[in-house]
Amino acid sequence: MIKSMTGYGKSNLSVNNREYQVEIKSVNHRYLDVSVKMPRAISYLEEEVKKTIMKQIKRGKVDVFITFENNSVEGREIKINTEIAGLYIKELKKLAEKENILANIEVTEISKYPDVLSIQNDQDDELIKNELIEVTQQASQKLASMRSIEGEKMAQDLLQRLAQVQQKVKEISEQSTGLIEDYVVKLKGRIQEMLPNQEIDQARLAQETVIFADKCSIEEEITRLNSHIEQFKSLLHSEEAIGKKLDFLIQEMNRETNTIGSKANNLEITNGVIDIKTQIENIREQIQNIE
């Protein structure tokens, strides 16, 4: 079934004191636009995140928010800069001798001085990549699921509206069948009123009838409109991204309806056209949020 472009998905993953959270929000958009906000420490994985999301999402404005905390001791090592520490000790001893004070230098105190201790983090980039992709896939699937549920509700609403449009088209088609007969009767009546004592020229009457029939015939428009409706209904069951196709079809349906309205020479047909255009506009608004 069709998918909405509006949705939300969130997932968390905790592995060996590495904490991941991926939050994805999407709204309607003309194309697919994925924006990712993530910590600088793993920013090199931004394209991998986008590729993972694009496997699930084909259209929409997608905002991704990622948090990552690495409290794992894996790959971490404490380094002591003995040269810097020795310089601190040397200068402290000089100060003690100059000021004639007792030099009681503790190792723990030296370790607190700048650049004496450092933590080297040789993290496993491939491991972090795989874990981030895993949690991103989970969030993407939740987003896609929500979009599918929303899309199913939209499809049901669209099918109901299309059924109403089809019913109106059927009524208009039935009403149009008697237009020519009514025109002939009215034309004969007007001729008899204007020329009561003259015989009606049947050849001229037939010619006028043909001209009128050609001008007011809506058979082709009715056929094309019904064809567009069937195509629309068929697309609602597609697994592909169909938003743009539906937008094109609704434009064509509107064009055929306008043509019927311009040819209409009957109040009931005109009212039916108004009802169809109202439903088409409602459908147009709905499909703006379809992937």
N, C-alpha and C positions, 0 to 999 in steps of 0.2 A: 504494500500500500504506500501511498504518498507520505512524505515526511515534512513536518513543519521546520522552519528555519529557526524557531525559538526553542531554546532548551538549556538545561543545566546539568552538569555532571561533576562529581567530586570523588576523589579516592585518596587513601592514605596507605603508606607502606613503611613498616619498621623492620629493619634487618641489621642485627649486630650493632646497635646504637647509631645506625644511620636512619634518619627520619625524612620521609618524602611526603609532600602533599601537592596534589595537582587539582586545580579547580578550573573548570571550563564553562564559559557562558557564550551563548550564540543568539544573534538576532538576525532579522532579514537583511539581505544585501543583494545587490545586483550580481556580484561575483563572489568567489571565495576569497576571503581576506582573513588570514590567521595572524594574530598579534600575540607574542609571548613575552611575559615578564618573569625573569628568573634570576637567582643569585649569580654574581659574577663568577664564582668558583666553578660553576657548571655551565656557563653561558656557551661554551663550545659545543654543547649538545642541542642548541636551539633548532637547528635544521632537522635533527633526528626527531625531535618532538613534533615539529610541523608535519613531517612525513607520516608519522604515526597517526596523527589526527586526520590528515587528508585521506587516509584509507577508509575512514568512517564518514567523513563529511565532504560533500561535493559543492555546497554553496551556502553562503551566509557570512556575517561578520562574527568571527570567533575570537574571543579574548581568553588567553590562558595565563593563569597565575600559579607559579611554582615556588614552593619553599623547600629548603634542604638544609638539614643540620647533620654534620658528620662528627659524632662524639666517639667514634670507634678508634681503638688504639692500633688497628691494623695499618701497617705501613708507616707508623709514626715512630720517630726516634729522637731522643734528647741528645743534643750535642753541646759539649762544653768547650768554649773557646779559651784554651789554656794560655794563649799568648796575651789576650786581653786581661784575663784574670791575673796573670803575672805582673802586668803593668800596674794594675790597681794595687796589688800587694806592695810592689816596689815604691810607688808614690806614697802609700800610707805609712810605710816604714820611714821614709824620708821625713814626712810630716811629724811622726812621733819623735824622731831624733831631734829635729829642729825645735820642737816645742817642749822637749824633755818630758814627754808623757809616755805611759806604758802602752806598748803596741800589742794589744790583745786582738789579733785578727782571727775571726771565725770564718770557716769555709761557707757556712750558710749565709753569712752576711755578704760575702763576696759574690755569691751566686745571685743576689738580688740586684747587683749593679747592671746597668744597660749593656747588652751584647755579650754577656758572659754565658748565659744559657739561651738556647734556641731550640725550637721544635721543628724538625723536618718532617714534612708530610708527603710521603711517596705513595699517594693513593692509587688504587687500581682503577684506572679510567674506564676500562672495558666492563668491569663489574658494576660500576656506578651507572654507566650507560644502559646496561641490560636492566638494572633495577628501575631506573627512571622510565624506560620504555614500557616496562611492565605496568607501573602505576598509571602511566599516561594512557595505555590501552584500556585499563579498567575505567578511568574517568571518561574516556571517549565513548566506550560502550554504554555507559549510563546516560551520557548526553544523547547518543543516537537512539537509545530506547525511549527516552522522554520525547524526542522529536517524532518518533514513530507513533507513539500513543496520541500525541497532539494531532499528527497528520491523519490518523484514522478518524478522529472526531470531525476534522475538517472535511474529509472525504464523504462522510455520512451527510453532513450539511449540504455539501455541493450536489450530491446525488438527489437530495430532496428538491433543491432549487432547480436543477436540470429537469426533473420530472414536471415541475410546474411550468417551466418554459416549453417543454414538449407538448404539454396539454394545451397551452395557449396557441402554439403553432398549429396543432390539429384543429382547434376551433376556427382559427383564421382561414385555414385551408378550406374548411367546410363552408364558411361564410362567403369565400371568394367565388365558389362555384355558381352562385346565383346572380352574380353581379352583372353578367352580360345580358341575361334574360330580363333583369330589372331595367337595364339601360334601354333595351329594345322597346319595352313597354312604355317607358317614360318618353322616349324619343317619338314613338308613334302618337302618344297623347299630345305632345307639344305641337307636332305637325298638324294634327287634326284641329287643335285649338286655333292655330295661326291660319291654316288653310282648310276650313271646314268643307268646302265644296270641291276640293281637288283630290284626285286619287293619289295615293302614296306611291312613289317610285321605289319599287322593291329592290332594284339593282343599286340605287343610291343608298337605300337603307342598309343593304348588306355591306356596302363599302364602308359606311360609317361604323357599322358594327365591328368589322374586321379591324379598323383603325383603333377603336376603343379597346377591343380585346387585346390588341398588341400593347397598348399603352398601360393597361391596368393589370396585365397578367403577372402573377407573382409565383407561378408554378416553379420556375427555376430557383428563385430565392428560397422558397419553402424546401425544395429538395436539398439545396446546399446547406441550409440552416440545420436540417435534420441530420445531414452527414457530419457537420461539425459537432453536433451534440453527441453523436455516437462515438466519434473520435475522442472527444473530451472524456466520456465515460470510460472508454477503453484505457486511456492514459492513467486514470485514477488507480488502476490495478498494476501499474508498472513499478518495477523495483529501481528504475533509473531516476535521475534528477530531471523532473519534467516541468518545473516552474515556468521556464521560458517558452516551452511548447504550448502550455496552457494559456499563457499570456497572448501568444500569437492567435490561438484559436478563438479566444474571447473577443479579440479585435475583429476577426472575420465574422463572428456571430453578430457583433454589433453593426458591422457594415451591411450585412444582409437584412437585418431588422430595420435599419434606416431606409434601405431601398424599398422594403415592403411598405413602410410608413409613407414614403413619398408617392407611391403608386396608389395608396389606399383611397378609395372613393366611397368609403363607408364608415360611419361613426363607430360601429362595433369593432371593425378591424383596427381603427385608430386607437381605440381604448385597449385592445389586445396588444398592440405594438407598445403602448406605454407600459403595460404590465411586464412585457418581456424585457424592455430596456431597464426597468427597475431591478428585475432579478439579475440581469447581466451585470449591472453596476455593483450589486452586492457580491456576485461571484468574482468580479474583478478585484474587489477589495480583499477577498479571502485569499486569492491565489498569489497576492503579493508576498505572502509569508510561506509559500510552498517552495521546497528545495528544488 
